[in-house]
């Protein structure tokens, strides 16, 4: 009986550690057309609840965002290249974006915002997203 008690205790201990584990999410955004302004971003949980909003600088036409203490689970991420630092996505006629934008999973959004479920990704360990920004030149 002792060995099974030890095994069960160990498994409970490990599952408790996993439940409280927190990881680092690193997001690398490439393809920015210039170093003007900054990148505005937002991280959501799987229920579309906003968890973190922030800005990050641009260097060498790319941006690296690090978010610490992310619990295991499903998340979504979107961002814009706020070239003029007015804290919004500027648009032209017919609400076509003038500035760059993107979503996690590099979901195509050339014809409108994608379904939220398409930009969900899972964090089970330290995670890196490699995203390429979209600019519309219509």
Residue pairs with C-beta under 8 A, 6 or more apart in sequence:
18 72
21 71
21 72
22 68
22 69
22 70
22 71
23 69
23 70
23 71
23 72
23 123
23 124
23 125
23 126
23 127
24 66
24 67
24 68
24 70
24 126
24 127
25 43
25 66
25 67
25 70
25 75
25 123
25 126
25 127
25 128
25 129
26 64
26 65
26 66
26 67
26 126
26 127
26 128
26 129
27 41
27 64
27 65
27 66
27 67
27 77
27 79
27 104
27 128
27 129
27 131
28 62
28 63
28 64
28 65
28 128
28 129
28 130
28 131
29 39
29 62
29 63
29 64
29 65
29 79
29 102
29 131
29 132
29 133
30 61
30 62
30 130
30 131
30 132
30 133
31 61
31 62
31 100
31 132
31 133
32 39
32 58
32 61
32 62
32 63
32 81
32 100
32 133
33 61
33 81
33 100
33 135
34 58
34 61
34 83
35 58
35 59
35 60
35 61
36 58
36 83
36 84
37 58
37 81
37 82
37 83
37 84
37 85
38 55
38 56
38 57
38 58
38 63
38 82
38 85
39 55
39 56
39 57
39 58
39 63
39 65
39 79
39 80
39 81
39 82
40 53
40 54
40 55
40 79
40 80
40 82
40 87
41 53
41 54
41 55
41 56
41 65
41 77
41 78
41 79
42 50
42 52
42 53
42 54
42 77
42 78
42 79
43 50
43 51
43 52
43 53
43 67
43 75
43 76
43 77
44 50
44 51
44 75
44 76
44 77
44 78
44 116
45 51
45 73
45 74
45 75
45 76
46 73
46 74
46 75
46 76
46 120
48 76
48 116
51 75
52 67
54 65
55 82
56 63
56 64
56 65
57 63
58 81
65 79
70 123
70 127
71 123
72 123
72 124
73 122
73 123
74 120
74 121
74 122
74 123
75 104
75 120
75 121
75 122
75 123
76 103
76 104
76 116
76 119
76 120
76 121
77 103
77 104
77 119
77 121
77 129
77 131
78 101
78 102
78 103
78 104
78 119
79 101
79 102
79 103
79 131
79 133
80 89
80 97
80 99
80 100
80 101
80 102
81 99
81 100
81 101
81 133
81 135
82 88
82 89
82 99
83 90
83 99
84 90
89 97
89 99
89 101
90 97
90 98
90 99
91 97
91 98
92 98
96 136
96 138
97 135
97 136
99 135
100 133
100 134
100 135
101 109
101 133
101 134
102 109
102 131
102 132
102 133
102 134
103 109
103 114
103 118
103 119
103 131
104 119
104 120
104 121
104 129
104 131
105 118
105 119
105 120
105 121
106 131
106 132
107 114
107 118
107 119
108 114
108 134
109 134
110 134
110 136
121 127
121 129
